[in-house]
Amino acid sequence: QLQLVESGGGLVQPGGSLRLSCTASGFTLDYYAIGWFRQAPGKEREGVSCISNSGDRTEYADSVKGRFTISRDNAKNKNTVYLQMNSLKPEDTDVYYCAARRECGMGYGRYEYDYWGQGTQVTVSS
């Protein structure tokens, strides 16, 4: 079964940092671009960042530019995409999801991704 698994969420104070990880089960990630999305209850799922399959292209939502960094490790024993989140704000509180599709682009919406993880909760609060 092909699936993505997110980890690394938690509770952090404003100004703090977290690093989310996205790993794959049943397939390798190096064929796919990976996007990170986030969603709060009752709100639309919004794109946060994406990275191409080779890692040479990254894109970010304006709300996270300069604070979040997406990266990937395509080594066979890693097969992981990361989202380093710094200078976190209370408005970053959401469930974060990773998703896979062939090409990276912030213009691709949630319905244009092929595979999704179950999400990891990030809470920024004092």
C-alpha positions in Angstrom: 0.0 0.0 0.0 1.3 3.4 -1.0 1.2 6.0 1.7 3.0 9.0 3.2 3.6 9.4 6.9 4.2 12.8 8.6 6.0 13.2 12.0 7.5 16.0 14.1 4.5 18.0 15.1 3.9 19.1 18.6 3.4 22.1 20.9 5.8 25.0 20.7 5.9 28.5 22.1 5.8 31.5 19.7 9.2 32.1 18.2 10.1 28.5 18.5 11.0 25.9 15.9 9.8 22.5 14.7 11.0 20.2 12.0 8.4 18.1 10.2 9.3 14.9 8.3 7.5 13.1 5.5 8.4 9.6 4.7 7.0 7.1 2.2 5.8 3.5 2.6 5.4 1.3 -0.4 7.2 3.5 -2.9 10.2 5.8 -3.1 9.9 9.6 -3.0 12.6 10.4 -5.4 10.2 10.2 -8.4 7.8 12.7 -6.9 7.6 16.4 -6.0 6.4 16.8 -2.4 4.1 19.5 -1.1 3.3 20.5 2.4 -0.2 21.8 3.2 -1.9 22.9 6.3 -5.5 23.1 7.4 -7.4 24.4 10.5 -10.9 23.1 11.4 -13.5 24.7 9.1 -10.9 26.2 6.8 -9.6 25.3 3.4 -6.4 23.3 3.1 -3.7 25.7 1.9 -0.4 25.0 0.3 2.7 25.9 2.4 5.6 24.8 0.3 6.8 22.3 -2.3 10.0 20.8 -3.6 10.8 19.2 -6.9 11.8 15.5 -7.1 15.5 16.4 -7.4 15.4 19.1 -4.8 16.6 21.9 -7.1 13.3 23.8 -7.1 11.4 25.0 -4.0 8.4 27.3 -3.6 6.8 28.8 -0.6 3.6 30.6 0.3 4.1 34.3 1.1 3.0 33.7 4.7 5.9 31.4 5.5 8.7 32.8 3.3 11.9 33.5 5.3 10.7 31.3 8.1 10.1 27.8 6.7 12.6 25.8 4.7 11.8 22.7 2.7 14.4 20.1 1.9 14.8 16.4 1.0 17.1 13.5 1.3 16.7 11.0 -1.5 19.2 8.5 -0.2 17.8 5.1 -0.2 17.8 4.8 3.6 16.3 8.2 4.1 13.7 8.8 1.5 12.4 11.8 3.5 11.3 15.3 2.9 11.6 17.9 5.7 9.9 21.1 6.6 12.0 23.2 9.0 9.7 25.8 10.6 11.3 28.7 12.5 9.9 31.8 14.1 6.6 30.1 14.6 3.5 32.2 15.2 0.2 31.3 16.7 -1.4 31.6 13.3 0.8 28.7 12.1 -1.3 26.4 14.3 -2.8 23.8 12.0 -2.7 20.1 11.0 0.2 19.8 8.5 0.0 17.3 5.6 2.5 16.2 3.0 1.5 15.1 -0.4 3.1 13.7 -3.6 2.7 14.5 -7.3 4.9 14.5 -10.3 5.7 18.2 -10.4 6.2 21.0 -7.9 4.2 24.2 -8.1 2.2 26.3 -5.6 -0.4 26.6 -8.2 -1.4 23.0 -7.9 -4.3 22.5 -5.5 -5.0 19.7 -3.1 -7.0 17.7 -5.7 -4.0 17.6 -8.0 -1.9 15.5 -5.6 -1.7 11.8 -5.9 -0.9 10.6 -2.4 -1.4 12.1 1.0 -0.4 11.5 4.6 -2.7 11.6 7.6 -1.3 14.8 9.0 0.6 15.9 12.1 -0.7 18.6 14.5 1.4 21.7 15.1 0.3 24.0 17.9 2.0 27.3 18.6 0.9 28.7 21.9 2.4 30.2 25.1 
